[in-house]
Amino acid sequence: CTPAGCIELLQRSGAEVAGKNAVVIGRSNIVGMPVASLLQSMDATVTVCHSRTKDMVEHIRRADIIVAAIGKAHFVRGDWLKPGCVVIDVGINAIEDSTKKLGHRLVGDVHFDEAQGVASQITPVPGGVGPMTIAMLLKNTMNLARHASGLPRVPLRRASKP
């Protein structure tokens, strides 16, 4: 559901995907690889970066679209980003914060404050990809109910324009 939520966010934001350079940071079977496949199916040129990628910063600097799903708080810095890029931050990490009741707060894999002035669009953490994951779960549930009733399904993503 999370990869579908990332694609839904890109489509609803009006971000052009076809022909763009996309970097997916993280190669998990749950998010990284599925979102890379979905972006490829939308005609993006996709690079998957991971813990062993050499010159990761250079890959990120060339990216028009970045999906960060590496699981490290504030890993991607604002000065790594190409001006005007679109950032989807899938990460959810707890960092210490003595000003909070629980002693911590949630942040993403991208340093939001640094990236906000560089990226044209960026998802917040919390409140960005998480709610979209839930929305896609509900969409899947609706599609199963429609299927059980003999109704046609609602596609999970819009078809790309030829």
N, C-alpha and C positions, 0 to 999 in steps of 0.2 A: 504493500500500500504506500510506503514512503516514496519509492521511485515514481509511482504514478502521481503522487502529490507534488513532487518536484516538477514533473512535466506539466501538470495542471497550472502550477504557479507561473511557469515560463509562458505558457499559452495565454493565460488570462492577463498577464502583464503586457502582452503585445511584443515580447522580445522575439526578434528574428532568430531562428535556429539554423535553418538550412544555409549551408556554406560557411557557417561560423566555426571558429576554433573553440572547442569546449575542453576543459580540463576537469576530470573527476579525480579528487584527492581521496584515495581509499579504494581498496579493491575487494571489499567484503562481498559475500554472496547475497547478503540481505539488501544492501543499498548500492554500493559502488559499482559492481559489475552490471546489475540490472539497469541502473540509470544510464550507464555508459551505452548499453545496448539500445535503450529507448532513444537516446540522443542520436546515435548512429542511424537508427531507423527514420529519424527526422532529418537526415542528410547533414548532420553536423560532422566535422572532423574531430574525432575524440581521442584524447590522450588520457590514459589512466596512470596516475602517479601513486606511489606507495612508499613505504619506509625505506626501500632500497633504490629509489629513483635518484639518479645523479642529476645535479643542476635543476632540482624541482622548481626553484624560484624562477629560473628562465622559462620553464614551461608555463608557469602561472602568469608571468609578465606578458606572454603572447596571447593569453586566453581572452576571448570575448565573453565566454560563459564559464563560470567556475561553480562546481558542486563540491563542497567541502564536507567529507564524511570520514574523517581520519581519527576522531576521538581524542584530540589534544586541544586543550583550552587555548584560545588566542593563537593558534599555530600560524595562520595566514595573516601577515601584516599588511597594512594599508599601502606601504611603499612597494609591495610586490605586485600590485594590481595595475592592469592596463586601464587608463582613464576611460570611463564610460562602460566598463564591463558590467555584467549582471552576475550577482553572487547569490547562490542558494546555499545557506549554511544549515547543514543537517545535524551538526554536532550538538550535543547537550552534555555539558561538563560542569561539575560543581567546583567552585573555587572559594577559598576562605574569604569571608567578609564579616568582620566583627560588628559592623553596623546593622546586620540583619539578625532577626530573632533566632534563626537556626544556626547562625554563625557561618553561613555560606550563601552563595547566590549562583544561579545558573548562567553560563555563558556558552557561546558557540565555538566552533573551530576557527572562526575568523574574528579578528579583533574589530568589533563593530565600529567603535568610535573612530579608529583610523581609516577603515574602509568606507565609511559613510560619505566622506568627502570626495572619494575617488570613483567609486562604483555608481553607475546610473541608477541601479536598483539593488537592494540587498534585503534578505529576509532577517528579521530579528530573532533572537533566542532569549527567552522563550517567546512563543506566540507566532512563529512563522511556519516552519515545516510540520511541526507537531500537530496543530489543528488540521492541516491538510491531510496528514496521514489518517486521522480519524474520519475526515470527510470521504476519503477514498475507501476506507473500510465500509462506511455506510453505503457508498455507491456500489461496492461489490455485493453487499447484502441485498440492496434493492435489485440488482441484476439477477441474483439467484432467485429472489421472489418472483420477478418477472418471468424468468425461465420456467420456474415451477408452474406458473399460470399460463404458459404457452405464449407469452408476449415477447416481442423482440427485445434484445438487450440494448442498453445505452452504451455506446463506445466509451472506453476509458480515456481515450485521447482523440482529439480532432485529427482527421486525415490531413496529411500535408498536401499543399497545393502543388500540382505538377509544374 
